[in-house]
């Protein structure tokens, strides 16, 4: 068994695809319109779906905004340098909501950014072994 994807409902698919591809550097892996259901699915990620977990962005054509609720936490992305990544995201027009720095009550270096729909993404400094 393995985790395949996480699905997020998005209000504006083009805006979300721009954020996840241009600002976070993911690739659009596939996109599929379902006219009879009035929705579009777009899968984005850093690697092929055959061996990495990806995000499924679901756009329901008749909905342009969602209530995130209080149960959602965040998506975490490992990066080599949180400070440089935050600078690049901010320069590209992304929203950094918690600047890079050490975690309170810990030593991990992290930051949080927010996608166009308000979903939080944690950037966690992660060095490949």
N, CA, C and O of each residue as an XYZ file, in Angstrom:
516
protein
N       0.836     -1.179      0.000
C       0.000      0.000      0.000
C       0.880      1.241      0.000
O       2.002      1.236      0.505
N       0.328      2.313     -0.588
C       1.004      3.605     -0.519
C      -0.011      4.718     -0.693
O      -1.076      4.500     -1.271
N       0.298      5.884     -0.210
C      -0.551      7.045     -0.350
C      -0.461      7.542     -1.789
O       0.639      7.801     -2.278
N      -1.608      7.682     -2.486
C      -1.616      8.085     -3.887
C      -1.709      9.593     -4.081
O      -0.877     10.187     -4.767
N      -2.729     10.217     -3.473
C      -2.889     11.654     -3.634
C      -3.742     12.232     -2.519
O      -4.412     11.512     -1.780
N      -3.697     13.554     -2.421
C      -4.581     14.319     -1.558
C      -5.389     15.225     -2.471
O      -4.837     15.828     -3.392
N      -6.696     15.330     -2.225
C      -7.551     16.147     -3.069
C      -7.904     17.451     -2.360
O      -8.283     17.460     -1.189
N      -7.770     18.546     -3.096
C      -8.186     19.859     -2.625
C      -9.215     20.411     -3.602
O      -9.017     20.338     -4.815
N     -10.310     20.963     -3.087
C     -11.285     21.641     -3.945
C     -10.819     23.080     -4.118
O     -10.503     23.759     -3.141
N     -10.777     23.542     -5.363
C     -10.284     24.886     -5.654
C     -11.350     25.690     -6.385
O     -12.127     25.143     -7.167
N     -11.381     26.990     -6.124
C     -12.390     27.853     -6.719
C     -12.062     28.315     -8.123
O     -12.971     28.534     -8.923
N     -10.781     28.471     -8.444
C     -10.344     28.925     -9.766
C      -9.168     28.038    -10.168
O      -8.053     28.216     -9.679
N      -9.422     27.094    -11.051
C      -8.399     26.095    -11.393
C      -7.175     26.731    -12.030
O      -6.053     26.348    -11.700
N      -7.352     27.687    -12.929
C      -6.197     28.312    -13.574
C      -5.308     29.013    -12.551
O      -4.083     28.902    -12.603
N      -5.926     29.729    -11.629
C      -5.174     30.422    -10.578
C      -4.419     29.417     -9.707
O      -3.259     29.639     -9.360
N      -5.081     28.314     -9.356
C      -4.432     27.289     -8.530
C      -3.306     26.592     -9.287
O      -2.239     26.351     -8.723
N      -3.532     26.267    -10.551
C      -2.468     25.639    -11.343
C      -1.260     26.557    -11.461
O      -0.123     26.091    -11.394
N      -1.488     27.850    -11.634
C      -0.388     28.807    -11.686
C       0.400     28.773    -10.382
O       1.631     28.749    -10.402
N      -0.296     28.770     -9.253
C       0.374     28.740     -7.954
C       1.200     27.473     -7.779
O       2.386     27.544     -7.457
N       0.588     26.325     -7.986
C       1.287     25.065     -7.721
C       2.394     24.768     -8.732
O       3.379     24.116     -8.388
N       2.248     25.234     -9.970
C       3.286     24.965    -10.970
C       4.335     26.073    -11.018
O       5.527     25.792    -10.892
N       3.923     27.305    -11.194
C       4.888     28.396    -11.350
C       5.539     28.779    -10.026
O       6.753     28.975     -9.967
N       4.746     28.888     -8.968
C       5.293     29.374     -7.702
C       5.914     28.250     -6.873
O       6.985     28.440     -6.295
N       5.264     27.078     -6.800
C       5.831     25.969     -6.022
C       6.645     24.996     -6.862
O       7.290     24.108     -6.305
N       6.635     25.135     -8.181
C       7.494     24.321     -9.035
C       7.019     22.912     -9.316
O       7.804     22.078     -9.768
N       5.736     22.622     -9.056
C       5.207     21.299     -9.393
C       4.942     21.232    -10.894
O       4.941     22.251    -11.585
N       4.722     20.041    -11.374
C       4.377     19.832    -12.782
C       2.915     19.420    -12.880
O       2.408     18.685    -12.033
N       2.243     19.901    -13.924
C       0.896     19.426    -14.210
C       1.052     18.050    -14.830
O       1.607     17.923    -15.922
N       0.576     17.030    -14.157
C       0.748     15.652    -14.604
C      -0.375     15.206    -15.535
O      -0.135     14.495    -16.511
N      -1.590     15.623    -15.229
C      -2.731     15.320    -16.095
C      -3.914     16.171    -15.675
O      -4.013     16.619    -14.532
N      -4.803     16.379    -16.628
C      -5.990     17.205    -16.399
C      -7.132     16.579    -17.178
O      -6.955     16.154    -18.319
N      -8.319     16.522    -16.550
C      -9.450     15.825    -17.172
C     -10.756     16.548    -16.836
O     -11.107     16.713    -15.668
N     -11.465     16.974    -17.877
C     -12.789     17.571    -17.701
C     -13.834     16.469    -17.643
O     -13.754     15.486    -18.379
N     -14.810     16.636    -16.767
C     -15.934     15.703    -16.660
C     -17.215     16.530    -16.848
O     -17.851     16.925    -15.871
N     -17.592     16.789    -18.120
C     -18.742     17.662    -18.393
C     -20.041     17.192    -17.755
O     -20.818     18.015    -17.272
N     -20.292     15.892    -17.743
C     -21.542     15.403    -17.155
C     -21.613     15.649    -15.652
O     -22.705     15.744    -15.092
N     -20.474     15.753    -15.001
C     -20.438     16.052    -13.570
C     -20.131     17.513    -13.284
O     -20.171     17.945    -12.132
N     -19.826     18.274    -14.329
C     -19.499     19.698    -14.220
C     -18.314     19.954    -13.291
O     -18.366     20.811    -12.410
N     -17.234     19.178    -13.514
C     -16.015     19.412    -12.749
C     -14.789     19.042    -13.585
O     -14.888     18.334    -14.587
N     -13.646     19.536    -13.149
C     -12.360     19.249    -13.772
C     -11.411     18.758    -12.694
O     -11.387     19.296    -11.587
N     -10.630     17.736    -13.016
C      -9.590     17.223    -12.136
C      -8.232     17.561    -12.749
O      -8.021     17.369    -13.946
N      -7.329     18.057    -11.937
C      -5.956     18.310    -12.377
C      -5.029     17.726    -11.315
O      -5.190     17.992    -10.124
N      -4.069     16.938    -11.752
C      -3.117     16.314    -10.839
C      -1.766     16.991    -11.011
O      -1.257     17.101    -12.127
N      -1.181     17.449     -9.894
C       0.112     18.119     -9.900
C       1.035     17.447     -8.890
O       0.580     16.855     -7.911
N       2.325     17.546     -9.140
C       3.285     16.976     -8.203
C       4.706     17.191     -8.646
O       4.968     17.807     -9.680
N       5.629     16.673     -7.847
C       7.056     16.799     -8.128
C       7.620     15.584     -8.846
O       8.778     15.595     -9.263
N       6.825     14.548     -8.995
C       7.282     13.340     -9.667
C       6.106     12.609    -10.257
O       4.956     13.016    -10.093
N       6.397     11.545    -10.934
C       5.371     10.744    -11.589
C       4.456     10.086    -10.568
O       4.902      9.675     -9.497
N       3.179      9.989    -10.904
C       2.202      9.370    -10.001
C       2.514      7.906     -9.708
O       2.046      7.368     -8.705
N       3.286      7.263    -10.555
C       3.579      5.850    -10.342
C       4.426      5.613     -9.098
O       4.405      4.518     -8.535
N       5.187      6.650     -8.654
C       6.019      6.422     -7.476
C       6.074      7.585     -6.489
O       6.849      7.537     -5.534
N       5.267      8.632     -6.698
C       5.220      9.722     -5.710
C       3.771     10.091     -5.417
O       2.880      9.872     -6.238
N       3.555     10.646     -4.253
C       2.238     11.143     -3.879
C       2.037     12.507     -4.531
O       2.967     13.312     -4.575
N       0.841     12.772     -5.034
C       0.559     14.007     -5.759
C      -0.672     14.693     -5.166
O      -1.326     14.159     -4.270
N      -0.973     15.884     -5.684
C      -2.182     16.610     -5.307
C      -3.193     16.535     -6.439
O      -2.855     16.723     -7.608
N      -4.418     16.261     -6.079
C      -5.528     16.325     -7.025
C      -6.272     17.621     -6.747
O      -6.828     17.799     -5.663
N      -6.286     18.528     -7.721
C      -7.031     19.773     -7.596
C      -8.362     19.562     -8.299
O      -8.396     19.293     -9.500
N      -9.452     19.683     -7.561
C     -10.791     19.474     -8.112
C     -11.500     20.812     -8.210
O     -11.660     21.524     -7.218
N     -11.924     21.141     -9.430
C     -12.672     22.373     -9.637
C     -14.095     22.029    -10.057
O     -14.323     21.528    -11.158
N     -15.052     22.302     -9.170
C     -16.466     22.160     -9.500
C     -16.877     23.453    -10.201
O     -16.749     24.541     -9.639
N     -17.368     23.324    -11.422
C     -17.584     24.480    -12.283
C     -18.533     25.513    -11.694
O     -18.443     26.689    -12.047
N     -19.430     25.119    -10.817
C     -20.414     26.054    -10.281
C     -20.040     26.602     -8.901
O     -20.863     27.248     -8.252
N     -18.807     26.351     -8.447
C     -18.387     26.802     -7.118
C     -17.069     27.557     -7.227
O     -16.081     27.028     -7.735
N     -17.062     28.802     -6.744
C     -15.827     29.584     -6.841
C     -15.149     29.831     -5.495
O     -14.134     30.525     -5.425
N     -15.713     29.261     -4.424
C     -15.109     29.450     -3.101
C     -15.597     28.352     -2.158
O     -16.735     27.894     -2.257
N     -14.727     27.937     -1.248
C     -15.067     26.901     -0.267
C     -14.747     27.380      1.138
O     -13.842     28.191      1.335
N     -15.491     26.878      2.113
C     -15.189     27.081      3.515
C     -14.188     26.000      3.902
O     -14.493     24.811      3.803
N     -13.007     26.396      4.338
C     -11.971     25.413      4.654
C     -12.257     24.635      5.930
O     -11.711     23.550      6.126
N     -13.087     25.162      6.781
C     -13.385     24.455      8.021
C     -12.224     24.524      8.994
O     -11.201     25.146      8.708
N     -12.381     23.887     10.140
C     -11.306     23.934     11.132
C     -10.617     22.586     11.327
O      -9.824     22.424     12.253
N     -10.914     21.625     10.464
C     -10.272     20.323     10.563
C      -9.039     20.192      9.681
O      -8.188     19.335      9.918
N      -8.943     21.034      8.673
C      -7.809     20.966      7.756
C      -6.567     21.537      8.417
O      -6.639     22.551      9.112
N      -5.435     20.895      8.204
C      -4.170     21.380      8.745
C      -3.329     22.018      7.667
O      -3.437     23.219      7.417
N      -2.486     21.221      7.023
C      -1.622     21.750      5.979
C      -1.018     20.611      5.165
O      -1.087     19.441      5.542
N      -0.432     20.986      4.054
C       0.384     20.097      3.225
C       1.828     20.449      3.553
O       2.137     21.629      3.719
N       2.716     19.480      3.653
C       4.122     19.758      3.933
C       4.976     19.404      2.720
O       4.806     18.356      2.097
N       5.908     20.318      2.404
C       6.840     20.109      1.300
C       8.252     20.274      1.848
O       8.564     21.280      2.484
N       9.100     19.285      1.599
C      10.493     19.355      2.015
C      11.292     20.173      1.012
O      11.196     19.943     -0.193
N      12.080     21.126      1.501
C      12.921     21.971      0.652
C      14.332     22.022      1.234
O      14.525     21.817      2.433
N      15.309     22.296      0.381
C      16.702     22.337      0.834
C      16.991     23.570      1.686
O      17.762     23.487      2.642
N      16.384     24.716      1.354
C      16.642     25.962      2.075
C      15.324     26.730      2.193
O      14.842     27.295      1.211
N      14.751     26.750      3.374
C      13.450     27.389      3.591
C      13.533     28.894      3.336
O      12.618     29.473      2.750
N      14.623     29.530      3.770
C      14.763     30.977      3.600
C      14.760     31.349      2.114
O      14.024     32.244      1.699
N      15.571     30.670      1.323
C      15.639     30.960     -0.124
C      14.319     30.632     -0.814
O      13.886     31.357     -1.711
N      13.684     29.545     -0.397
C      12.404     29.161     -0.997
C      11.345     30.216     -0.714
O      10.577     30.566     -1.609
N      11.287     30.730      0.510
C      10.323     31.785      0.843
C      10.587     33.044      0.033
O       9.651     33.677     -0.456
N      11.852     33.410     -0.111
C      12.187     34.584     -0.917
C      11.706     34.407     -2.351
O      11.117     35.322     -2.928
N      11.954     33.231     -2.928
C      11.536     32.968     -4.308
C      10.013     32.988     -4.442
O       9.483     33.519     -5.418
N       9.319     32.419     -3.477
C       7.853     32.401     -3.510
C       7.303     33.824     -3.412
O       6.395     34.191     -4.158
N       7.845     34.616     -2.506
C       7.380     35.999     -2.352
C       7.660     36.804     -3.623
O       6.805     37.574     -4.061
N       8.843     36.639     -4.221
C       9.188     37.359     -5.448
C       8.293     36.957     -6.612
O       8.057     37.757     -7.518
N       7.790     35.719     -6.596
C       6.905     35.237     -7.658
C       5.450     35.634     -7.424
O       4.587     35.341     -8.251
N       5.175     36.299     -6.304
C       3.816     36.737     -6.016
C       3.065     35.861     -5.045
O       1.876     36.078     -4.808
N       3.742     34.859     -4.469
C       3.100     33.990     -3.490
C       3.003     34.662     -2.133
O       3.697     35.643     -1.863
N       2.139     34.130     -1.283
C       1.874     34.712      0.031
C       2.547     33.875      1.121
O       2.151     32.737      1.373
N       3.565     34.448      1.763
C       4.239     33.799      2.895
C       3.517     34.277      4.155
O       3.521     35.470      4.460
N       2.894     33.343      4.888
C       2.106     33.726      6.067
C       2.831     33.484      7.381
O       2.418     33.999      8.420
N       3.893     32.716      7.346
C       4.753     32.532      8.520
C       6.174     32.495      7.979
O       6.570     31.515      7.348
N       6.952     33.561      8.219
C       8.301     33.626      7.646
C       9.187     32.459      8.088
O       8.935     31.815      9.107
N      10.205     32.213      7.312
C      11.159     31.146      7.610
C      11.838     31.392      8.945
O      12.188     32.522      9.286
N      12.017     30.308      9.696
C      12.702     30.400     10.974
C      12.534     29.118     11.752
O      11.837     28.202     11.316
N      13.177     29.054     12.911
C      13.078     27.848     13.725
C      11.664     27.653     14.273
O      10.953     28.615     14.564
N      11.285     26.412     14.403
C       9.995     26.050     14.975
C       9.987     26.390     16.467
O      10.973     26.169     17.169
N       8.866     26.929     16.937
C       8.744     27.178     18.368
C       8.755     25.818     19.076
O       8.069     24.893     18.641
N       9.498     25.693     20.120
C       9.596     24.451     20.900
C      10.293     23.340     20.105
O       9.999     22.163     20.313
N      11.200     23.691     19.211
C      11.901     22.682     18.434
C      13.056     23.299     17.667
O      13.373     24.477     17.833
N      13.675     22.493     16.833
C      14.836     22.975     16.087
C      14.607     22.996     14.572
O      15.441     23.523     13.835
N      13.517     22.445     14.107
C      13.248     22.402     12.674
C      13.104     23.821     12.118
O      12.539     24.699     12.770
N      13.621     24.029     10.910
C      13.466     25.298     10.201
C      12.271     25.142      9.272
O      12.223     24.227      8.450
N      11.297     26.058      9.414
C      10.081     25.937      8.618
C       9.491     27.293      8.296
O       9.917     28.319      8.827
N       8.502     27.279      7.415
C       7.723     28.461      7.059
C       6.376     27.965      6.565
O       6.206     26.775      6.298
N       5.426     28.868      6.443
C       4.137     28.529      5.865
C       3.794     29.525      4.772
O       3.993     30.731      4.919
N       3.271     28.994      3.670
C       2.738     29.812      2.596
C       1.276     29.438      2.424
O       0.814     28.423      2.946
N       0.557     30.272      1.685
C      -0.870     30.032      1.500
C      -1.185     30.045      0.008
O      -0.721     30.919     -0.725
N      -1.973     29.073     -0.434
C      -2.356     29.029     -1.841
C      -3.522     29.988     -2.087
O      -4.044     30.561     -1.131
N      -3.941     30.179     -3.333
C      -4.993     31.154     -3.623
C      -6.338     30.876     -2.935
O      -7.140     31.795     -2.772
N      -6.596     29.630     -2.532
C      -7.844     29.300     -1.855
C      -7.719     29.336     -0.336
O      -8.696     29.075      0.367
N      -6.541     29.653      0.180
C      -6.342     29.735      1.620
C      -5.767     28.485      2.260
O      -5.596     28.443      3.478
N      -5.461     27.456      1.458
C      -4.847     26.254      2.016
C      -3.412     26.571      2.435
O      -2.681     27.254      1.718
N      -3.024     26.071      3.598
C      -1.674     26.297      4.103
C      -0.734     25.196      3.607
O      -1.097     24.022      3.542
N       0.488     25.619      3.260
C       1.540     24.700      2.847
C       2.754     24.976      3.726
O       3.278     26.090      3.751
N       3.190     23.957      4.437
C       4.376     24.079      5.275
C       5.593     23.773      4.408
O       5.620     22.785      3.674
N       6.593     24.636      4.507
C       7.897     24.396      3.883
C       8.821     23.973      5.008
O       9.058     24.735      5.946
N       9.333     22.780      4.917
C      10.144     22.209      5.981
C      11.537     21.927      5.438
O      11.690     21.223      4.440
N      12.547     22.476      6.094
C      13.911     22.247      5.626
C      14.232     20.767      5.744
O      14.133     20.171      6.817
N      14.613     20.202      4.635
C      14.833     18.758      4.543
C      16.056     18.518      3.672
O      16.078     18.884      2.497
N      17.047     17.915      4.246
C      18.270     17.615      3.503
C      18.308     16.132      3.165
O      18.153     15.283      4.043
N      18.512     15.826      1.900
C      18.593     14.423      1.475
C      19.792     13.768      2.132
O      20.864     14.364      2.233
N      19.603     12.551      2.572
C      20.691     11.816      3.244
C      21.637     11.223      2.239
O      22.611     10.571      2.617
